[in-house]
Amino acid sequence: MNIDLPILVGELVILRPLNFKNDYIAWFNVEQDERMHTWVGNQKPTSPEEVKKYLYGLYPQYFMIWMIVEKKTGNVIGMMRISHPERKGEKLVAGDSQRLHSNYWRKGYMKESRKLIYDYVFTCLKVDVLYADVWEGNINSSKSLEAAGYQLIDIKSEYFKKYDRMQNKLYYELRAEWWNERK
């Protein structure tokens, strides 16, 4: 799916499409934040080239990608990813994932980023349902999803490869009608 991604502007952040020539260095710097990697599958990258490989190789096949830029400084502080929408029966669905440097947690940056993205996804792309998942214990992500209107729909015990253990994964959904009722 080829979609020209818009620039989305809020009070705190600017969400702009990934710049394939320049953003891998900025994203490498963001990904040096150890706290950001606690509950995700990957490890902290060791080089900008490693970031370049996945950011420009695999990600665009699966995701529409916006960089979260702090409006005040112009610095990249995170990333919003929405999987390319696909038809599942009568519904158009997509996956939602994001990363934010821990220096910006609980300060409104993700809340505003979610609002901008969800307004776009539900209004312009006409997505019916967004899905997200988090490992149990990732309290910040669970609370952030629930504050945005996501509802827990399932819990499954799965293998967490990074820590070589079985662990519960929480599955959430956010329906367009729920989002629109909250506005």
C-alpha positions as CSV (number, residue, x, y, z in Angstrom):
1,M,0.0,0.0,0.0
2,N,1.5,3.3,-1.0
3,I,0.1,6.2,1.0
4,D,1.5,9.7,1.0
5,L,1.8,10.4,4.7
6,P,0.9,13.8,6.0
7,I,2.8,16.0,8.5
8,L,0.7,16.1,11.7
9,V,1.2,19.1,14.0
10,G,0.3,19.5,17.6
11,E,1.2,21.8,20.5
12,L,4.2,19.7,21.7
13,V,5.1,17.5,18.7
14,I,5.3,17.4,14.9
15,L,4.8,14.0,13.4
16,R,6.5,13.8,10.1
17,P,7.0,10.9,7.7
18,L,10.3,9.0,8.0
19,N,13.0,10.6,6.0
20,F,14.8,7.6,4.4
21,K,18.1,9.4,3.9
22,N,18.6,11.2,7.1
23,D,16.6,9.8,10.1
24,Y,18.6,6.7,10.8
25,I,21.3,8.7,12.7
26,A,18.6,10.5,14.8
27,W,16.8,7.3,15.4
28,F,20.1,5.5,16.4
29,N,20.6,8.2,19.1
30,V,17.0,7.8,20.4
31,E,17.5,4.0,20.6
32,Q,20.5,4.4,22.9
33,D,17.9,4.9,25.7
34,E,18.2,1.6,27.7
35,R,14.8,2.1,29.4
36,M,13.0,2.2,26.0
37,H,14.2,-1.4,25.3
38,T,13.1,-3.1,28.6
39,W,9.7,-4.4,27.2
40,V,10.4,-4.7,23.5
41,G,11.9,-7.6,21.5
42,N,15.0,-6.0,20.3
43,Q,18.3,-5.0,22.0
44,K,19.8,-1.5,21.9
45,P,21.4,-1.1,18.5
46,T,25.2,-1.0,18.3
47,S,25.6,1.1,15.2
48,P,23.8,3.6,12.9
49,E,24.2,1.0,10.1
50,E,22.2,-1.6,12.1
51,V,19.4,0.9,12.5
52,K,19.6,1.8,8.8
53,K,19.2,-1.8,7.9
54,Y,15.9,-2.4,9.7
55,L,14.5,1.1,9.5
56,Y,14.8,1.2,5.7
57,G,14.7,-2.5,4.9
58,L,12.0,-4.2,6.9
59,Y,9.9,-1.5,8.4
60,P,8.5,0.2,5.3
61,Q,7.2,-3.2,4.1
62,Y,4.9,-3.4,7.1
63,F,4.5,0.1,8.5
64,M,3.6,3.7,7.8
65,I,6.2,5.5,9.9
66,W,6.2,8.9,11.5
67,M,9.0,10.4,13.5
68,I,8.0,12.2,16.6
69,V,9.8,15.5,16.6
70,E,9.8,17.8,19.7
71,K,8.3,21.0,18.4
72,K,10.4,23.2,20.7
73,T,13.8,21.8,19.7
74,G,13.3,20.1,16.4
75,N,14.8,16.9,17.9
76,V,13.5,13.4,17.0
77,I,12.3,11.9,20.3
78,G,10.3,8.9,19.1
79,M,8.4,7.0,16.4
80,M,4.8,6.1,15.6
81,R,4.2,3.1,13.4
82,I,0.9,2.0,12.0
83,S,0.8,-1.2,10.0
84,H,-0.5,-0.9,6.5
85,P,-4.3,-1.3,6.8
86,E,-5.8,-4.6,5.6
87,R,-9.3,-5.9,5.2
88,K,-10.4,-8.5,7.7
89,G,-13.9,-9.5,6.8
90,E,-16.0,-6.4,6.9
91,K,-13.5,-4.3,8.8
92,L,-10.3,-2.4,7.8
93,V,-7.7,-3.1,10.5
94,A,-4.2,-2.0,11.4
95,G,-1.6,-2.5,14.1
96,D,-0.3,0.3,16.3
97,S,3.1,0.5,17.8
98,Q,5.4,3.3,19.0
99,R,8.5,4.2,20.8
100,L,9.4,7.3,22.8
101,H,12.6,8.2,24.5
102,S,12.1,7.8,28.3
103,N,13.1,11.5,28.9
104,Y,9.6,12.3,27.4
105,W,7.5,9.8,29.2
106,R,4.5,11.1,31.2
107,K,4.8,14.6,29.8
108,G,2.0,14.6,27.2
109,Y,4.2,13.8,24.1
110,M,2.7,10.3,23.5
111,K,-0.8,11.4,24.4
112,E,-0.6,14.1,21.7
113,S,1.1,11.9,19.2
114,R,-1.6,9.3,19.7
115,K,-4.4,11.9,19.2
116,L,-2.8,13.1,16.0
117,I,-2.3,9.6,14.5
118,Y,-5.6,8.2,15.6
119,D,-7.5,11.2,14.2
120,Y,-5.7,10.6,10.9
121,V,-6.1,6.8,10.8
122,F,-9.8,6.8,11.7
123,T,-10.9,9.8,9.7
124,C,-8.7,9.8,6.6
125,L,-7.7,6.2,6.2
126,K,-11.2,4.9,7.4
127,V,-9.6,2.2,9.6
128,D,-12.2,0.5,11.7
129,V,-10.0,-1.1,14.4
130,L,-6.5,-0.6,15.7
131,Y,-4.7,-3.4,17.5
132,A,-1.8,-3.3,19.9
133,D,0.0,-5.7,22.3
134,V,2.3,-5.3,25.2
135,W,4.1,-7.7,27.5
136,E,2.5,-8.0,30.9
137,G,4.5,-5.9,33.3
138,N,4.9,-3.0,30.9
139,I,2.7,-0.8,33.0
140,N,3.5,2.5,31.2
141,S,2.4,1.1,27.8
142,S,-0.7,-0.5,29.2
143,K,-1.8,2.6,30.9
144,S,-1.0,4.7,27.9
145,L,-3.1,2.5,25.6
146,E,-6.0,2.4,28.1
147,A,-5.9,6.2,28.5
148,A,-6.3,6.5,24.7
149,G,-9.4,4.3,24.8
150,Y,-8.0,0.8,24.0
151,Q,-9.7,-2.1,25.6
152,L,-8.0,-5.4,26.7
153,I,-9.4,-8.2,24.5
154,D,-7.1,-11.2,25.3
155,I,-4.2,-12.4,27.3
156,K,-1.9,-15.2,26.0
157,S,1.1,-16.9,27.5
158,E,3.9,-16.6,24.9
159,Y,7.6,-17.1,24.6
160,F,9.5,-13.8,25.2
161,K,12.7,-14.6,23.2
162,K,14.7,-11.6,24.5
163,Y,14.4,-12.9,28.1
164,D,14.1,-16.6,27.2
165,R,10.9,-17.2,29.2
166,M,7.2,-17.6,28.9
167,Q,5.3,-14.5,29.8
168,N,1.8,-13.1,29.3
169,K,1.1,-10.8,26.4
170,L,-1.8,-8.4,26.6
171,Y,-3.8,-7.8,23.4
172,Y,-5.8,-4.6,23.0
173,E,-8.1,-3.0,20.4
174,L,-9.3,0.5,19.8
175,R,-12.4,0.8,17.6
176,A,-13.1,3.9,15.5
177,E,-16.5,4.4,17.2
178,W,-14.8,4.4,20.6
179,W,-12.3,6.9,19.5
180,N,-14.8,9.2,18.0
181,E,-17.1,9.0,21.1
182,R,-14.1,10.3,23.2
183,K,-13.5,13.4,21.1
